[in-house]
Amino acid sequence: MLQLPYWNPEHLLNSDKERWVHFFREGENMDMNNLPEGMDTEEMRQAFAVLDNFASNKEDYFLYLKRLEAARQERTWKNAVEQARKELEQARMMAEQECREKEQERREKEQARKEAERLAALLKKAGISYEDDE
């Protein structure tokens, strides 16, 4: 995490992190053609060129913003589609589980009916009267 408000602009620029913090804090106030020692690297010159291009060419800047917004919207839609797919898959799995449970219940009822018929037949064979309430 970089805390830009606490950065000392006179800090030595010996590392990439220090250069980037300085760029974010002071970039708009710096002259791209007269960079301070430590900032005069290929990477920083490229960053300043992009910053300078955005500052001088508002159309490019707005195109850049539109591309960023389009990328964000695409990620939002992809996430929404993925979430819907997961919810649909979960609903499908729940429906399949419900079908399996109903089939199991049907088999258990069928088994109980057959067992009741078998017991009724045994009772009848033994001469015991049995009244079926069904």
C-alpha distance (Angstrom), angle and dihedral (degrees) to the residues before:
residue distance angle dihedral
M1 . . .
L2 3.76 . .
Q3 3.78 117.2 .
L4 3.77 101.7 -159.6
P5 3.83 97.7 -176.5
Y6 3.81 90.6 60.8
W7 3.80 95.0 49.5
N8 3.79 116.3 114.3
P9 3.85 107.0 -136.4
E10 3.82 90.4 -151.8
H11 3.80 89.9 59.9
L12 3.80 115.5 124.9
L13 3.79 113.4 -97.8
N14 3.79 100.8 -137.6
S15 3.79 101.6 130.7
D16 3.80 137.0 48.0
K17 3.79 90.3 -114.0
E18 3.81 91.8 53.9
R19 3.81 91.4 47.3
W20 3.82 92.7 50.5
V21 3.79 93.4 46.9
H22 3.79 89.0 50.0
F23 3.82 89.7 48.1
F24 3.82 92.2 51.5
R25 3.80 92.7 45.3
E26 3.79 102.0 39.3
G27 3.82 106.3 13.7
E28 3.78 97.0 108.0
N29 3.83 90.9 52.8
M30 3.80 96.6 48.9
D31 3.79 130.0 94.2
M32 3.78 109.8 -123.8
N33 3.82 90.8 -151.3
N34 3.80 94.1 51.2
L35 3.81 106.2 42.0
P36 3.80 119.1 173.9
E37 3.78 120.1 -110.4
G38 3.78 109.9 -79.1
M39 3.82 92.7 28.9
D40 3.79 94.8 67.9
T41 3.80 97.5 94.0
E42 3.80 129.4 124.4
E43 3.80 91.2 -110.8
M44 3.82 93.2 51.5
R45 3.83 92.4 45.2
Q46 3.83 88.0 54.4
A47 3.81 91.4 48.4
F48 3.80 91.5 49.6
A49 3.81 90.5 47.1
V50 3.81 90.0 55.4
L51 3.81 90.9 46.1
D52 3.81 90.8 48.1
N53 3.81 91.4 47.6
F54 3.79 91.5 52.1
A55 3.78 91.3 47.5
S56 3.80 94.0 49.5
N57 3.80 98.8 36.4
K58 3.79 111.0 47.1
E59 3.81 91.5 176.7
D60 3.82 91.4 60.9
Y61 3.77 89.5 47.0
F62 3.80 92.6 52.5
L63 3.81 90.7 46.2
Y64 3.79 87.9 52.3
L65 3.82 90.4 50.9
K66 3.81 90.6 48.4
R67 3.82 90.8 51.4
L68 3.80 89.8 50.4
E69 3.81 91.1 49.2
A70 3.82 91.2 47.3
A71 3.81 90.3 50.8
R72 3.81 90.6 49.6
Q73 3.80 91.6 48.9
E74 3.79 90.8 48.4
R75 3.82 90.5 52.1
T76 3.80 89.6 47.7
W77 3.81 91.8 52.0
K78 3.79 92.7 44.5
N79 3.80 90.0 50.8
A80 3.81 91.2 48.0
V81 3.81 91.6 49.4
E82 3.81 91.3 47.4
Q83 3.82 91.1 48.7
A84 3.82 90.8 49.3
R85 3.81 89.9 48.3
K86 3.80 90.7 51.9
E87 3.81 92.0 47.9
L88 3.80 90.9 48.1
E89 3.80 91.3 49.5
Q90 3.80 90.3 48.5
A91 3.84 91.0 50.0
R92 3.82 90.0 48.5
M93 3.79 91.2 50.8
M94 3.82 91.3 48.2
A95 3.82 90.9 49.6
E96 3.80 90.6 49.9
Q97 3.82 90.2 49.1
E98 3.81 90.1 49.9
C99 3.83 90.2 50.6
R100 3.81 90.7 50.2
E101 3.80 90.7 49.1
K102 3.81 92.2 49.1
E103 3.81 90.7 48.2
Q104 3.81 89.8 49.4
E105 3.81 89.9 49.3
R106 3.83 90.7 49.0
R107 3.83 90.8 50.7
E108 3.81 91.1 48.3
K109 3.82 91.3 50.5
E110 3.80 90.3 47.7
Q111 3.79 90.3 49.3
A112 3.82 90.9 48.0
R113 3.84 90.5 49.4
K114 3.81 91.3 50.4
E115 3.80 90.7 47.3
A116 3.82 89.9 49.8
E117 3.82 90.2 50.1
R118 3.80 90.6 48.2
L119 3.81 91.4 49.9
A120 3.84 91.2 46.3
A121 3.81 89.6 51.5
L122 3.82 90.7 49.6
L123 3.80 90.9 49.0
K124 3.80 91.1 48.1
K125 3.80 90.6 48.1
A126 3.80 89.3 51.0
G127 3.79 89.4 51.1
I128 3.79 95.0 -113.2
S129 3.77 114.9 142.0
Y130 3.78 113.5 -124.5
E131 3.79 126.0 -174.9
D132 3.79 115.9 -156.2
D133 3.82 110.4 -144.5
E134 3.78 92.6 -157.8
